[in-house]
Amino acid sequence: MSELRLRERFWELPLNSLNRAEWEALCDGCARCCLSKLQDEDSGEVVYTRVVCRYLDQGQCRCTEYKRRQELVPDCLVLTPENLPRLDWIPDTCAYKLREQGLPLPDWHPLLSGSREAMEVAGIPVTGKVISEDHVHEDGMEEHVIRWVNAAC
């Protein structure tokens, strides 16, 4: 099996033309998609909470069980070019969403800036803003609703 390589400026290509390595590299690692969400039964509105999955390494904004995440958390989303257009709750800063909409990556994205530092300065990662689901009772989720996820950056 040959190793998949990253093509030059692959992030400008259509999402459905990316190989697996390029698809994974497109993620900025902010972990905003790992925030628990609540949906209003009447309006259908989706709101974010500051509650994250127990498997999220909050300092690194990476899943500690990435390869087994669907086994451990059956409703953990595996994002694909096919399901992305139907997921209107994906954060506005998400590289996948931006590219699906034909928009460029923001200057702070690690693929453009060369490091996570610009992303951290822009306040994009969830580090220091979240709490593990292990510390929140299911009935108390509404107390943790946040509004900063899609705020202008």
C-alpha positions in Angstrom: 0.0 0.0 0.0 1.5 3.3 -1.1 1.6 6.3 1.2 -0.7 9.1 0.3 1.1 12.4 -0.3 -0.1 16.0 0.1 -0.3 17.8 -3.2 0.9 21.4 -3.4 -2.0 23.8 -2.4 -4.4 20.8 -2.2 -6.7 22.9 0.0 -7.7 24.9 -3.1 -8.9 21.7 -4.9 -12.5 20.5 -4.8 -13.2 18.5 -1.7 -14.2 15.4 -3.6 -10.8 15.3 -5.3 -8.8 15.2 -2.0 -7.1 11.9 -1.0 -7.5 10.7 2.6 -4.3 12.4 3.8 -5.3 15.7 2.3 -8.8 15.5 3.7 -7.4 14.9 7.2 -4.8 17.7 6.8 -7.5 20.2 5.9 -8.8 20.1 9.4 -7.4 23.0 11.5 -7.8 21.1 14.7 -10.0 23.7 16.5 -12.3 21.0 18.0 -15.4 23.2 17.5 -17.1 20.3 15.9 -16.6 18.3 19.1 -18.8 20.7 21.1 -22.1 19.2 22.2 -25.1 20.7 20.5 -28.7 21.1 21.5 -31.6 21.4 19.1 -34.9 23.1 19.8 -37.7 20.7 19.2 -40.1 23.4 18.0 -37.9 25.6 15.9 -35.1 23.2 14.9 -32.5 25.8 15.9 -29.2 24.2 16.9 -27.1 25.9 19.6 -23.6 25.0 20.8 -22.7 24.2 24.4 -19.2 24.4 26.0 -19.5 20.7 26.7 -17.1 18.5 24.8 -16.7 14.7 24.4 -14.8 12.9 27.1 -12.3 11.7 24.5 -11.2 15.2 23.5 -7.7 16.2 24.6 -8.7 19.8 25.4 -5.1 21.1 25.3 -4.3 19.7 21.9 -7.9 19.8 20.5 -7.5 16.3 19.3 -9.5 13.1 19.9 -7.6 10.7 22.0 -9.6 7.8 20.4 -9.8 9.1 16.8 -9.5 5.7 15.1 -12.1 4.1 17.5 -14.4 7.2 18.0 -17.4 5.8 16.2 -17.2 2.5 18.1 -17.0 4.4 21.4 -19.4 7.2 20.5 -21.8 5.9 17.9 -23.2 9.3 17.0 -19.8 10.9 16.5 -19.8 12.3 13.0 -17.5 11.2 10.3 -17.4 14.2 8.0 -17.4 13.4 4.3 -17.7 15.5 1.1 -21.1 13.8 0.7 -22.6 14.6 4.1 -21.1 18.1 4.5 -23.7 20.1 2.5 -26.5 18.8 4.8 -24.7 19.8 8.0 -25.7 23.4 8.6 -24.5 23.3 12.2 -20.8 23.0 11.1 -19.0 26.1 12.5 -18.5 29.0 10.0 -14.8 28.8 10.6 -14.5 25.2 9.5 -12.1 24.7 6.6 -14.3 21.9 5.2 -17.4 24.2 5.2 -15.5 27.1 3.8 -14.1 25.0 0.9 -17.5 23.4 0.3 -18.8 26.9 -0.2 -16.0 27.8 -2.5 -14.4 30.2 0.0 -10.7 30.4 0.8 -9.1 29.3 4.0 -8.6 32.1 6.6 -5.1 33.5 7.0 -4.8 31.9 10.5 -5.4 28.4 9.2 -2.2 26.3 9.9 -1.9 25.3 6.3 -1.4 28.9 5.4 0.3 30.3 8.5 2.6 27.3 9.0 1.6 26.8 12.7 -1.2 26.8 15.2 0.0 30.0 16.7 -2.0 32.3 14.4 -5.1 30.2 15.0 -4.6 30.4 18.7 -4.1 34.2 18.6 -7.4 34.4 16.6 -9.2 32.5 19.4 -10.3 29.7 17.2 -9.4 26.5 19.2 -11.7 25.5 22.1 -8.8 25.2 24.5 -9.6 26.8 27.8 -13.2 27.5 26.9 -14.8 24.0 27.4 -15.7 21.4 30.0 -15.8 17.6 29.6 -19.1 15.8 29.4 -17.9 13.8 32.4 -18.5 16.9 34.6 -21.9 17.8 33.3 -25.3 16.2 34.1 -27.4 15.5 31.0 -30.2 17.7 32.5 -27.8 20.6 33.0 -26.7 21.0 29.4 -28.8 24.2 28.8 -26.7 25.9 31.4 -23.7 25.6 29.2 -25.0 27.2 25.9 -22.5 29.5 24.3 -22.6 32.0 21.5 -19.0 32.4 20.5 -18.7 29.6 18.0 -19.9 31.5 14.9 -19.0 34.9 16.2 -16.9 37.0 13.7 -13.2 36.3 14.1 
